[in-house]
Amino acid sequence: MSSYALYYYDQCPFCQMVLRGLNSVNAKIELKNTLTDPKNRQELMQGGGRTTVPCLRIDDENGKTQWMYESSDITRYLKSL
């Protein structure tokens, strides 16, 4: 089973758009605020190569990790779960 983490911060309007859409998602999404916890920002930079938010980290069942940065792509992907 895949696991998911959303990197975000509260003041970002694109993050808020994605966060509002989480109510209708049938998967557990770990929330990682990059402003309140610098460790989350560091994880995002090391894994995805940049600190842009929102970013959805997708760890699939085969151990492959994908980093998705565009808010509309994230929303569309989460609705498909």
PyMOL CGO cylinders between C-alpha atoms (Angstrom):
from pymol import cmd
from pymol.cgo import CYLINDER

trace = [
    CYLINDER, 0.00, 0.00, 0.00, 1.25, 3.50, -0.85, 0.3, 1, 1, 1, 1, 1, 1,
    CYLINDER, 1.25, 3.50, -0.85, 1.88, 6.17, 1.77, 0.3, 1, 1, 1, 1, 1, 1,
    CYLINDER, 1.88, 6.17, 1.77, 1.54, 9.92, 1.36, 0.3, 1, 1, 1, 1, 1, 1,
    CYLINDER, 1.54, 9.92, 1.36, 2.90, 13.09, 2.97, 0.3, 1, 1, 1, 1, 1, 1,
    CYLINDER, 2.90, 13.09, 2.97, 1.87, 16.63, 2.12, 0.3, 1, 1, 1, 1, 1, 1,
    CYLINDER, 1.87, 16.63, 2.12, 4.48, 19.34, 2.67, 0.3, 1, 1, 1, 1, 1, 1,
    CYLINDER, 4.48, 19.34, 2.67, 2.81, 22.72, 3.16, 0.3, 1, 1, 1, 1, 1, 1,
    CYLINDER, 2.81, 22.72, 3.16, 2.59, 25.87, 5.25, 0.3, 1, 1, 1, 1, 1, 1,
    CYLINDER, 2.59, 25.87, 5.25, -0.56, 27.62, 6.46, 0.3, 1, 1, 1, 1, 1, 1,
    CYLINDER, -0.56, 27.62, 6.46, -0.14, 30.98, 4.72, 0.3, 1, 1, 1, 1, 1, 1,
    CYLINDER, -0.14, 30.98, 4.72, 0.22, 29.47, 1.23, 0.3, 1, 1, 1, 1, 1, 1,
    CYLINDER, 0.22, 29.47, 1.23, -3.05, 29.83, -0.75, 0.3, 1, 1, 1, 1, 1, 1,
    CYLINDER, -3.05, 29.83, -0.75, -2.18, 26.89, -3.01, 0.3, 1, 1, 1, 1, 1, 1,
    CYLINDER, -2.18, 26.89, -3.01, -1.55, 24.74, 0.06, 0.3, 1, 1, 1, 1, 1, 1,
    CYLINDER, -1.55, 24.74, 0.06, -4.92, 25.79, 1.48, 0.3, 1, 1, 1, 1, 1, 1,
    CYLINDER, -4.92, 25.79, 1.48, -6.62, 24.71, -1.74, 0.3, 1, 1, 1, 1, 1, 1,
    CYLINDER, -6.62, 24.71, -1.74, -5.03, 21.25, -1.44, 0.3, 1, 1, 1, 1, 1, 1,
    CYLINDER, -5.03, 21.25, -1.44, -5.75, 21.01, 2.30, 0.3, 1, 1, 1, 1, 1, 1,
    CYLINDER, -5.75, 21.01, 2.30, -9.45, 21.78, 1.74, 0.3, 1, 1, 1, 1, 1, 1,
    CYLINDER, -9.45, 21.78, 1.74, -9.62, 18.90, -0.72, 0.3, 1, 1, 1, 1, 1, 1,
    CYLINDER, -9.62, 18.90, -0.72, -8.25, 16.40, 1.81, 0.3, 1, 1, 1, 1, 1, 1,
    CYLINDER, -8.25, 16.40, 1.81, -11.69, 16.01, 3.43, 0.3, 1, 1, 1, 1, 1, 1,
    CYLINDER, -11.69, 16.01, 3.43, -12.88, 13.91, 0.51, 0.3, 1, 1, 1, 1, 1, 1,
    CYLINDER, -12.88, 13.91, 0.51, -9.74, 11.74, 0.20, 0.3, 1, 1, 1, 1, 1, 1,
    CYLINDER, -9.74, 11.74, 0.20, -9.96, 8.06, 1.10, 0.3, 1, 1, 1, 1, 1, 1,
    CYLINDER, -9.96, 8.06, 1.10, -6.31, 7.77, 2.12, 0.3, 1, 1, 1, 1, 1, 1,
    CYLINDER, -6.31, 7.77, 2.12, -4.25, 8.78, 5.12, 0.3, 1, 1, 1, 1, 1, 1,
    CYLINDER, -4.25, 8.78, 5.12, -2.11, 11.82, 4.31, 0.3, 1, 1, 1, 1, 1, 1,
    CYLINDER, -2.11, 11.82, 4.31, 0.65, 12.80, 6.73, 0.3, 1, 1, 1, 1, 1, 1,
    CYLINDER, 0.65, 12.80, 6.73, 0.85, 16.60, 7.05, 0.3, 1, 1, 1, 1, 1, 1,
    CYLINDER, 0.85, 16.60, 7.05, 4.32, 18.17, 7.24, 0.3, 1, 1, 1, 1, 1, 1,
    CYLINDER, 4.32, 18.17, 7.24, 4.39, 21.91, 7.87, 0.3, 1, 1, 1, 1, 1, 1,
    CYLINDER, 4.39, 21.91, 7.87, 7.66, 23.32, 6.52, 0.3, 1, 1, 1, 1, 1, 1,
    CYLINDER, 7.66, 23.32, 6.52, 7.55, 26.56, 8.55, 0.3, 1, 1, 1, 1, 1, 1,
    CYLINDER, 7.55, 26.56, 8.55, 6.81, 25.19, 12.00, 0.3, 1, 1, 1, 1, 1, 1,
    CYLINDER, 6.81, 25.19, 12.00, 9.24, 22.28, 11.68, 0.3, 1, 1, 1, 1, 1, 1,
    CYLINDER, 9.24, 22.28, 11.68, 12.55, 22.99, 9.86, 0.3, 1, 1, 1, 1, 1, 1,
    CYLINDER, 12.55, 22.99, 9.86, 13.17, 19.23, 9.65, 0.3, 1, 1, 1, 1, 1, 1,
    CYLINDER, 13.17, 19.23, 9.65, 10.23, 18.98, 7.23, 0.3, 1, 1, 1, 1, 1, 1,
    CYLINDER, 10.23, 18.98, 7.23, 11.72, 21.69, 5.00, 0.3, 1, 1, 1, 1, 1, 1,
    CYLINDER, 11.72, 21.69, 5.00, 15.05, 19.85, 5.02, 0.3, 1, 1, 1, 1, 1, 1,
    CYLINDER, 15.05, 19.85, 5.02, 13.34, 16.55, 4.10, 0.3, 1, 1, 1, 1, 1, 1,
    CYLINDER, 13.34, 16.55, 4.10, 11.59, 18.28, 1.20, 0.3, 1, 1, 1, 1, 1, 1,
    CYLINDER, 11.59, 18.28, 1.20, 14.84, 19.78, -0.09, 0.3, 1, 1, 1, 1, 1, 1,
    CYLINDER, 14.84, 19.78, -0.09, 16.77, 16.53, 0.22, 0.3, 1, 1, 1, 1, 1, 1,
    CYLINDER, 16.77, 16.53, 0.22, 14.07, 14.37, -1.33, 0.3, 1, 1, 1, 1, 1, 1,
    CYLINDER, 14.07, 14.37, -1.33, 12.45, 16.60, -3.91, 0.3, 1, 1, 1, 1, 1, 1,
    CYLINDER, 12.45, 16.60, -3.91, 15.33, 18.92, -4.68, 0.3, 1, 1, 1, 1, 1, 1,
    CYLINDER, 15.33, 18.92, -4.68, 13.48, 22.14, -3.84, 0.3, 1, 1, 1, 1, 1, 1,
    CYLINDER, 13.48, 22.14, -3.84, 11.41, 23.64, -1.03, 0.3, 1, 1, 1, 1, 1, 1,
    CYLINDER, 11.41, 23.64, -1.03, 8.36, 24.65, -3.08, 0.3, 1, 1, 1, 1, 1, 1,
    CYLINDER, 8.36, 24.65, -3.08, 5.01, 23.90, -1.43, 0.3, 1, 1, 1, 1, 1, 1,
    CYLINDER, 5.01, 23.90, -1.43, 2.56, 22.32, -1.70, 0.3, 1, 1, 1, 1, 1, 1,
    CYLINDER, 2.56, 22.32, -1.70, 4.34, 19.08, -2.43, 0.3, 1, 1, 1, 1, 1, 1,
    CYLINDER, 4.34, 19.08, -2.43, 2.91, 15.59, -2.17, 0.3, 1, 1, 1, 1, 1, 1,
    CYLINDER, 2.91, 15.59, -2.17, 5.40, 12.80, -1.47, 0.3, 1, 1, 1, 1, 1, 1,
    CYLINDER, 5.40, 12.80, -1.47, 4.12, 9.47, -2.76, 0.3, 1, 1, 1, 1, 1, 1,
    CYLINDER, 4.12, 9.47, -2.76, 5.90, 6.34, -1.53, 0.3, 1, 1, 1, 1, 1, 1,
    CYLINDER, 5.90, 6.34, -1.53, 4.58, 3.39, -3.50, 0.3, 1, 1, 1, 1, 1, 1,
    CYLINDER, 4.58, 3.39, -3.50, 4.49, -0.23, -2.42, 0.3, 1, 1, 1, 1, 1, 1,
    CYLINDER, 4.49, -0.23, -2.42, 7.65, -0.97, -4.46, 0.3, 1, 1, 1, 1, 1, 1,
    CYLINDER, 7.65, -0.97, -4.46, 9.70, 1.57, -2.49, 0.3, 1, 1, 1, 1, 1, 1,
    CYLINDER, 9.70, 1.57, -2.49, 9.70, 4.20, -5.26, 0.3, 1, 1, 1, 1, 1, 1,
    CYLINDER, 9.70, 4.20, -5.26, 9.18, 7.83, -4.19, 0.3, 1, 1, 1, 1, 1, 1,
    CYLINDER, 9.18, 7.83, -4.19, 7.55, 10.47, -6.36, 0.3, 1, 1, 1, 1, 1, 1,
    CYLINDER, 7.55, 10.47, -6.36, 7.40, 14.21, -5.56, 0.3, 1, 1, 1, 1, 1, 1,
    CYLINDER, 7.40, 14.21, -5.56, 4.40, 16.11, -6.95, 0.3, 1, 1, 1, 1, 1, 1,
    CYLINDER, 4.40, 16.11, -6.95, 4.54, 19.92, -6.75, 0.3, 1, 1, 1, 1, 1, 1,
    CYLINDER, 4.54, 19.92, -6.75, 1.64, 21.42, -8.71, 0.3, 1, 1, 1, 1, 1, 1,
    CYLINDER, 1.64, 21.42, -8.71, -1.43, 22.06, -6.52, 0.3, 1, 1, 1, 1, 1, 1,
    CYLINDER, -1.43, 22.06, -6.52, -3.93, 21.22, -9.28, 0.3, 1, 1, 1, 1, 1, 1,
    CYLINDER, -3.93, 21.22, -9.28, -2.05, 17.97, -10.05, 0.3, 1, 1, 1, 1, 1, 1,
    CYLINDER, -2.05, 17.97, -10.05, -2.01, 17.09, -6.34, 0.3, 1, 1, 1, 1, 1, 1,
    CYLINDER, -2.01, 17.09, -6.34, -5.73, 17.75, -5.97, 0.3, 1, 1, 1, 1, 1, 1,
    CYLINDER, -5.73, 17.75, -5.97, -6.56, 15.72, -9.08, 0.3, 1, 1, 1, 1, 1, 1,
    CYLINDER, -6.56, 15.72, -9.08, -4.33, 12.85, -7.95, 0.3, 1, 1, 1, 1, 1, 1,
    CYLINDER, -4.33, 12.85, -7.95, -5.83, 12.74, -4.44, 0.3, 1, 1, 1, 1, 1, 1,
    CYLINDER, -5.83, 12.74, -4.44, -9.38, 12.71, -5.82, 0.3, 1, 1, 1, 1, 1, 1,
    CYLINDER, -9.38, 12.71, -5.82, -8.44, 9.63, -7.86, 0.3, 1, 1, 1, 1, 1, 1,
    CYLINDER, -8.44, 9.63, -7.86, -7.47, 7.61, -4.76, 0.3, 1, 1, 1, 1, 1, 1,
]
cmd.load_cgo(trace, "trace")
